[in-house]
Amino acid sequence: QPGQDQKAEALYIDALLAAGSEGSEAEALAKFDEAAKLFRNVGNIKRVAAVELEHGKYLKRLGIRELNADRISEALAYFEKAAEKLRPHGYHLELAYVYHNIAFIAAKQDRTAIARTMYVKARVEYALAGDRDGQAKVLRNLGLLSYNEKKFNEAIVFFTSALRLRELLKQSSEQALLQTDIGDSHRESKRIVQAAANYNSAVGLYQNAKDPAGEATAFLRLGGLYEAKFKYPDALKNYSSALKIFENTKDYNSEASTAETIGGLHLAFGKYPEAERSLSYAVGLFMILKDKNSEGTTALDLAIAYRSLNRISDARATIQRAIACFREGQSVFGEAYALLIDAEFLSYLNQHDEALAKIKAAQQIFAENKGAGSSQIRIASALSDHYYYLSNYGEAIRYGETALALVEKEKDDLRIARLLLDLANIYSNLSQNDRSISLVKRALALARKTESPYLECIALSNIGYSYFLLKNYPVAEQFFKRSLAIMRANGYEREEGYAVNNLGLVYFEQHKYPLALASYERALTLYLKTGDRRPEAFVYDSFGQLYAEQGQYEKAAENLQRAIILSREIKYSEVEANALGHMMELWNKQDQKRLAVLYGKEAINVYQSIRGGNRMLDKASQKSFVESHEETYRRLANLLIDEGRLGEAQQVFDLLKEEEFMEFVRRDAAEAVDQAKLALTDPERKALDEYSKISTQLTAFGARFQTLQDAKNKSGGTLPTAEEAEFQSLKTQIEEAAVGIRTFLAKLASEFSKKVEDQAVITPESIESLRADLRRAGPDVVLVSTYLLPERYRAIVTTGRTMVDRKVGYKDRNLTSADINRKISEFQRALQNPKVDPRPLGKELYDIFVKPLEGDLQGAGAKTILWSLDGTLRYIPMAALSPDGKTYLAEKYQNVIVTLARQTNLFSKPSTDEWRALGAGVSKPHEGFAALPSVINELNSIVKENSTTGVLDGKKLIDEKFDLNALRDMLPQQTEDGKSFNVVHLATHFKLGANDQDSALLLGDGKRLSLFEINKDEGLDFKDIELLALSACETGVAAGDGSGREVESLGMLAQKKGAKAVLATLWKVADEGTSMFMSEFYRLKKANPQMSKAEAIRLTQKEMIDGKIKATGQNGGCRSDNFVTPGKQNDFKCDPNAPFSHPYFWSPFILIGNWR
């Protein structure tokens, strides 16, 4: 039509003008449409295409504007309209741009399928347009889609195709980016070598392109790759290269984060001085950048570095700084994590209540802010650590297993392996080495699965240590060597220090002294390099033991003194005590007894301080530094006895019994306060005061000197003039103080080597008090304290007036310590088999343990023997020993087990009130426990409630009625006459294990009530209870360490809860004999209120021996007929008129505590 072309052209020009003006979008779009319509009407297809090209380009421009403004829906609408305009006319390049943007939006909206389709369309259009750059971009984006879907091999195909195009275009920076992408894909596919090759190629390409930012990014990728594989030197090298670039380009944000990363790397691998420098630098940068949350996160790592350097005050201050940063940055989770780290520090400082409060505060923050699963894991792990520090291993395991279960749900193999190692460490502390090894092997498998050499070598080292504890030295040696090979290949110097130190311990035990020396020297070199001072103190102690064993006494003394001084300076009390104990042994070897005693006493007093503060050692690798103290107590006591200082020796043994109790209850923090110290003679007190003064001065110098040394190292070896002068002055004073200590020690050796003819023998206050109690108890009460030493048996016999030492050398009887323990074990088995006559063995043991005391017992007119037993003697009833192979000790003496460390109620007079009993028991079977059918008859024969049967007035709780709440409720109640119970009789399964958590009684509802729970439960109060009887008790010999400490610890715990005495059984008597023994015992006591508990037990035992107590029912003859024993050797000849005469029936009943 005439004029239509001109009109359409005019509209097209107007549209172009409107498109170039802001705010005229609607006008421009309308005129583009109208112009295209007019050109189409006149058949001018060429001009239609031109108009729609510009229209489409304009729509694309509008889409980009909306996209940049994050108005996604509007942008997508513009792009889709642009595609409609461009598609019919084959404008490939413009259409490719539009498809590219639509794909980008779809990817952003997680509409992956649409994004992939549109990228493919864009690639086709770029190819048709001959645009290789566009094709490369789309191929990379397709690769990123596949990467995000974890289709890494597919991603590599796309990235590689894009890389080939970039190579044709000779675009170095873009090639480098794609090499990084390919490297990331290989890394996620665990193809580490290929990933490293790609990242290195990226570094070279970025260097060619003079792109420092890209180059630094590639170095960071390489550092992260090697760090994930625990390759410390390679990771550090690449991170440091990145840091240098950021410093040169003044990219302060990247510089700060990289310095933080390097600090964390140093920290993870035990490079504490280096970690402190890097982290301090990063904290400063983040502060300048006003990035409070990053400053807080880095400060937490810095605090850990300070703690590892023993700069505790700096560590605590830095944690508070981190908390302040998180609060200013409004990061509640950051604050919670800081509280957890603070809690760990507080536990380390023995402030356990404060630590728990911090954990609870963090837990509340996570709960209020809906923290993720990782926060639950952190809380469970923190609680596990908290209870570990308290030696409450039951709770530590419970929370550790909770954390493990949560991590297993997330399928995080590395974290699972770490938690398994932590749990294994706890079981190792419980001496459950087989369980520990099993857990470590699981961790080892995961370490290898994840290709983690770091965790693999830690696991191997831990297995080695478990075998070391099991005294399997060849196997331990092999595991340590395998561990060390990995550590050395990867530069794990801190871990190598611990492992090579442990290997040295193995060599020492194997008497391979040159190899032990080389191992210790290597460990010391590594400790000095890493700044790890705690193990440094330990290795000096190891040197001392080694040199002493080789007779190099001067070198031994020098190294032990270093250990003592350093451990005192850094407050590492455990090693200080160990080294003091080894000094005792060193001087004893040189026949300097007085000096040996001095060091021994100081060692014990340090151990007592540790108990008072409940100071725990570090976990994990440093667990090997925990040594047994028991030998030090025993050796000192033996020295004192040899010197005729019996009262002091008795005090040492009493402290040892208390130590054993603390081990049994796992060092309850509330229990470990105000521990007694050993009494000192005046010369000993003066010497130790002078030693303390000199070493305290040295410690003060050393702390300030170390602070200045750290500052000097940080500043590159220079200090301000005043501080440099102070540094040099302190250095001189430290050298002079060290000379002063050596001079003092020489003087000490000289003075204490002099013979003192009339040395005053001191009697510790506790021993004098004990003798006074014995005098008041009467002349017929004698205390016998027995000690099973490696080469001899010793007994201290104490009356109200005298203390004498008696000893039997094993060699004199052609025996060894192992022979003694074997005889005790055989006697124990004979006692528990009514078909075997135990008296011949009982006579052999009597001749060793009692016969040497006969003169003392007869001279004192003894009727009651208070036995303070040691070691395996605790597993046998002394009453069953036989003086002549025919009779028993029970027929002559009252035999009582006493725990002198807990003698609060031992000598107190009994209440004059008539006995009233609370009887409780379980007759029915429960899972893991057999039925006890005689329990009902037993309780009915003892407790008289609403009937005429029974001996004592009281109340009964049987089966379902006997649960924890009922026991709590009944204990403080009164009987019908308005008086409280003073006897508690429990007839239920009661198993004594290695500690209070493994020792438990069965309740009527099937639940176990452990001694740990009894100890903690304030509702279970045995105050004013004259007797706590456990008639179905048995000791867990197999579960313990063979020392029998659990037997005495039961009595000690009962006394702690207020009970005056415990009547327990060493084994369960599966017969009516228990019921008959108990009812007769109570009958005698009721009929003779003035009779002592010990005498009532002795008479009951004698009645069984003499046949005065008869069996009932059809099986009224010999009870031993119910037992079958292979063979006929040493058969017990049972008298049918005395059916319970075998000690099986009467001897397991032992009285612990107050016998009166």
Secondary structure, DSSP 8 states (H G I E B T S, - for coil): -TTHHHHHHHHHHHHHHHHTSTT-HHHHHHHHHHHHHHHHHTT-HHHHHHHHHHHHHHHHHHHHHHHHTT-HHHHHHHHHHHHHHHGGGT-HHHHHHHHHHHHHHHHHTT-HHHHHHHHHHHHHHHHHHT-HHHHHHHHHHHHHHHHHTT-HHHHHHHHHHHHHHHHHHT-HHHHHHHHHHHHHHHHHTT-HHHHHHHHHHHHHHHHHTT-HHHHHHHHHHHHHHHHHTT-HHHHHHHHHHHHHHHHHHT-HHHHHHHHHHHHHHHHHTT-HHHHHHHHHHHHHHHHHTT-HHHHHHHHHHHHHHHHHTT-HHHHHHHHHHHHHHHHHTT-HHHHHHHHHHHHHHHHHTT-HHHHHHHHHHHHHHHHHTT--HHHHHHHHHHHHHHHHHTT-HHHHHHHHHHHHHHHHHHT-HHHHHHHHHHHHHHHHHTT-HHHHHHHHHHHHHHHHHTT-HHHHHHHHHHHHHHHHHTT-HHHHHHHHHHHHHHHHHHT-HHHHHHHHHHHHHHHHHTT-HHHHHHHHHHHHHHHHHHT-HHHHHHHHHHHHHHHHHTT-HHHHHHHHHHHHHHHHHTT-HHHHHHHHHHHHHHHHHTT-HHHHHHHHHHHHHHHHHHHHHT-----GGGGGG----HHHHHHHHHHHHHTT-HHHHHHHHHHHHHHHHHHHTT--TTT-SS-------HHHHHHHHHHHHHHHHHHHHHHHHHHHHHHHHHTTS---HHHHHHHHHHHHHHHHHHHHHHHHHHHHHHHHHS--TT------HHHHHHHHHHHHH-TTEEEEEEEE-SSEEEEEEE-SS-EEEEEEEGGGGT--HHHHHHHHHHHHHHHT-TTB--HHHHHHHHHHHTGGGHHHHHHHT-SEEEEE--GGGGGS-GGG--SSSSS-GGGT-EEEE--GGG-TTTT-----S--EEEEEE--S-BTTB---TTHHHHHHHHEESSSS-SSEEEEEEEGGG-SHHHHHHHTT-B-TTS-B--EEEEES-EEE-SSTTT-EEE-TTS-EEEHHHHHH-TT---TT-SEEEETTEEE-GGGS-SS-HHHHHHHHHHHHTT-SEEEEESS---STHHHHHHHHHHHHHHH-TTS-HHHHHHHHHHHHHHT-S---SS--S-GGGG---SS-TTB----TT-TT-SHHHHTTEEEEE---
